[in-house]
Amino acid sequence: MKTYSCWNHFLVMLWAQLTGRESLRDIESSLRAHKDKLYRLGMGKNISRNNLSHANATHEVSIYRDFAQKVMNITLSQVGTEEKELFTLSDGFNLSGLFAVDSSTVYLDLTKFNWSVPQRGRGGIKLHTLYDILREVPVLCLITGHEERDQTFMENYPYRKGGMYVFDKAYIKTASMKEIDSISAYFVVRRKRGMSYSVIKELTAAVAPIYGDKEISFSNRWARKGYPGNLRLVQYYSMERNEVLDFLTNNFQLPAMTIAESYRNRWNIELFFRWIKQHLYVTRFYGTSANAVSIQIYVAVSAYCQVALAKALYGFKGTTYELLRVLSVSLFERQPLKDVLDRYEDSVKEEANQSYLWPSLFDDVN
């Protein structure tokens, strides 16, 4: 076990994520067919259920968290976005990016994961995420117990000048909003019901679906202490919800409709959470310890980023899910990934060009 390093363990767990292995037994039995290749691929010699279970329980989680962050950084540096997207979004205003902040909870069975703090009779962990909407890649992921409040880690996100950060109403924390404003970045956050304010002036006339565009200040003493400056309140009627949504922002230059649209783009982070839960193993686990759960999720985030990176580097024209499926059956092939992807895309083109002319019941077959 001394020779089974974190790198060996990471590669095995990454392979398990990309190929959809269901259990430690599944991992062990599937890798036996490739026993002669494992050492040269960096997976080590001693791949067994016992070694994997021990590594899941004892390896330092911070190693996998830091490596996942490194993979996110590399992916963000390689996955580009068309400048026209930023200009369309901001109508010529010089934004450096559009980001969403949210969390997603994975619920756990307390009879198996008894270390988890019960909330409403269930255990769980929470994945706090800062997500680059235009590149469709996470910027930061942090795992905590599901009892942690969303706004607790608002100070930990790496905000940057000129960025637009979109939050749900669970992230109303005036001191953090002030911090974002102090570095010349922008936020859009839903106003909590009951949060009092005073209207200073109307900024633009109401034109549906914009029901209001006002300059305001907090009237509550503690809220005003956290954010003493003025804010902009954009009131937008949502046909889907059949209600008026109130958005608070420190950006007074963008059109009111663009502010509302930037919040609508927050849905992209929900699609990210849904994607990794459906296509990677982040709701079923290879171990029951807190260590094993955290390692598995950080490896899953690394797996998502590496698929996104491969899609960008090789110019793959299919979906991210299609690329994941191609990789799942090609990881042990001894040929360049570019050739594998070209072969796949050629087969897709051939299939699209074929015309299937089925005979009619009334055709003369003689």
Residue pairs with C-beta under 8 A, 6 or more apart in sequence:
1 46
1 51
1 54
3 44
3 45
3 46
4 44
4 46
4 51
4 55
5 44
6 55
6 59
6 60
6 63
6 64
7 42
8 42
8 43
8 44
8 47
9 52
9 55
9 56
9 59
10 64
10 67
10 299
10 302
11 41
11 42
11 43
12 27
12 31
12 43
12 44
12 47
12 52
13 286
13 295
13 296
13 299
14 299
14 302
14 303
14 306
15 21
15 27
15 31
15 43
15 331
16 26
16 27
16 281
16 286
17 280
17 281
17 299
17 300
17 303
18 303
18 307
18 324
18 327
18 328
18 331
19 30
19 328
19 329
19 331
20 281
20 328
21 27
21 30
21 281
22 281
22 284
23 286
24 49
24 52
24 53
24 286
24 287
25 49
27 47
27 49
27 52
27 286
28 47
28 48
28 49
28 52
31 38
31 43
31 47
34 332
37 332
38 44
38 45
38 47
39 45
52 286
53 286
53 287
53 292
56 286
56 287
56 289
56 291
56 292
56 295
56 296
57 287
57 289
57 291
57 292
58 291
59 291
59 295
61 291
61 294
61 295
61 298
64 294
64 295
64 298
64 299
64 302
65 142
65 143
65 294
65 298
67 298
67 302
68 141
68 298
68 299
68 301
68 302
68 305
69 140
69 141
71 301
71 302
71 305
71 306
71 309
72 137
72 138
72 139
72 140
72 141
72 301
72 305
74 305
74 309
75 137
75 305
75 306
75 308
75 309
75 312
76 132
76 135
76 137
76 139
78 309
78 312
78 313
79 135
79 136
79 137
79 308
79 309
79 312
80 135
80 312
81 134
81 135
85 134
86 95
86 97
86 98
86 134
89 95
89 98
89 258
89 261
89 262
89 265
90 164
90 254
90 258
91 254
91 255
91 258
93 253
93 254
94 162
95 162
95 163
95 164
95 186
96 160
96 161
96 162
96 163
97 132
97 134
97 160
97 162
97 163
97 164
98 132
98 133
98 134
98 163
98 164
98 166
98 262
98 265
99 130
99 131
99 132
99 133
99 139
99 163
99 164
99 165
99 166
100 130
100 131
100 133
100 165
100 166
100 167
100 265
100 266
100 268
100 269
101 129
101 130
101 131
101 154
101 157
101 165
101 166
101 167
101 171
101 269
102 129
102 131
102 150
102 167
102 168
102 266
102 269
102 270
102 273
103 126
103 127
103 128
103 129
103 150
104 126
104 127
104 129
104 273
104 277
105 124
105 125
105 126
105 127
105 146
106 124
106 125
106 126
106 127
106 277
106 282
106 283
106 297
107 122
107 123
107 124
107 146
108 116
108 122
108 123
108 124
108 125
108 293
109 123
110 116
110 118
110 121
110 122
110 123
112 288
113 123
113 288
113 290
113 293
114 123
115 289
115 290
116 123
116 124
116 125
116 145
116 146
116 290
117 123
117 145
117 146
117 147
119 146
119 147
123 146
124 145
124 146
125 143
125 144
125 145
125 146
125 293
125 294
125 297
126 143
126 144
126 145
126 146
126 148
127 141
127 142
127 143
127 273
127 282
127 297
128 141
128 142
128 143
128 144
128 148
128 150
128 153
129 138
129 140
129 141
129 142
129 269
129 272
129 273
130 138
130 139
130 140
130 141
130 157
130 158
131 137
131 138
131 139
131 268
131 269
131 272
132 138
132 139
133 166
133 265
133 266
133 268
133 269
136 268
136 272
136 308
137 305
137 308
138 272
138 301
138 304
138 305
139 157
139 158
140 156
140 157
140 158
141 298
141 301
142 153
142 156
143 293
143 294
143 297
143 298
144 152
144 153
149 170
150 168
150 170
150 171
151 170
151 171
151 172
151 173
151 176
154 171
154 173
154 176
155 176
155 179
157 165
159 165
159 179
159 180
159 183
159 185
160 183
160 185
161 183
161 184
161 185
162 184
162 185
163 185
163 186
164 185
164 186
164 187
164 188
164 251
164 262
165 180
165 185
165 186
165 187
165 188
166 187
166 188
166 189
166 262
166 263
166 265
166 266
167 187
167 188
167 189
167 190
168 189
168 190
168 266
169 189
169 190
169 191
169 192
171 189
172 189
172 191
172 192
172 195
173 226
174 218
174 222
174 223
174 225
174 226
174 227
175 226
175 227
177 187
177 189
177 226
177 227
177 248
177 250
178 226
178 227
178 228
178 229
180 186
180 187
180 250
181 187
181 227
181 229
181 250
186 249
186 250
186 251
187 248
187 249
187 250
188 247
188 248
188 249
188 251
188 259
188 262
188 263
189 247
189 248
189 249
190 245
190 246
190 247
190 248
190 263
191 233
191 246
191 247
191 248
195 218
195 220
195 223
196 218
196 219
196 220
196 223
197 216
197 217
197 218
197 219
197 231
197 233
198 216
198 217
198 218
198 219
199 214
199 215
199 216
199 233
200 214
200 215
200 216
200 217
200 230
201 214
201 215
202 212
202 213
202 214
202 215
203 213
203 214
203 215
203 232
203 252
203 256
204 210
204 213
204 256
206 212
206 213
206 235
208 237
209 236
209 237
209 238
209 239
209 257
209 260
210 234
210 235
210 236
210 237
210 256
210 257
210 260
211 235
211 236
211 237
211 244
212 233
212 234
212 235
213 232
213 233
213 234
213 235
213 256
214 232
214 233
214 235
215 230
215 231
215 232
215 233
215 252
216 230
216 231
216 232
216 233
217 224
217 229
217 230
217 231
218 224
218 227
218 231
229 250
231 248
231 249
231 250
232 248
232 249
232 250
232 251
232 252
232 259
233 246
233 247
233 248
234 246
234 247
234 249
234 256
234 259
234 260
235 244
235 245
235 246
235 247
236 244
236 245
236 247
236 256
236 260
236 263
237 243
237 244
237 245
238 244
238 245
245 260
245 263
247 259
247 260
247 263
249 259
251 259
254 262
272 304
275 304
275 320
275 321
276 282
276 300
276 301
276 304
277 283
279 321
279 324
280 300
280 303
280 304
281 296
281 300
282 296
282 297
282 300
285 292
285 293
285 296
286 292
286 296
287 293
287 296
307 320
307 323
307 324
307 327
308 320
310 316
310 323
310 327
310 337
311 320
311 323
314 337
314 338
314 341
316 322
316 323
316 341
316 345
317 345
318 326
318 344
318 345
318 348
322 344
323 341
326 340
326 341
326 344
330 337
330 340
333 340
359 365
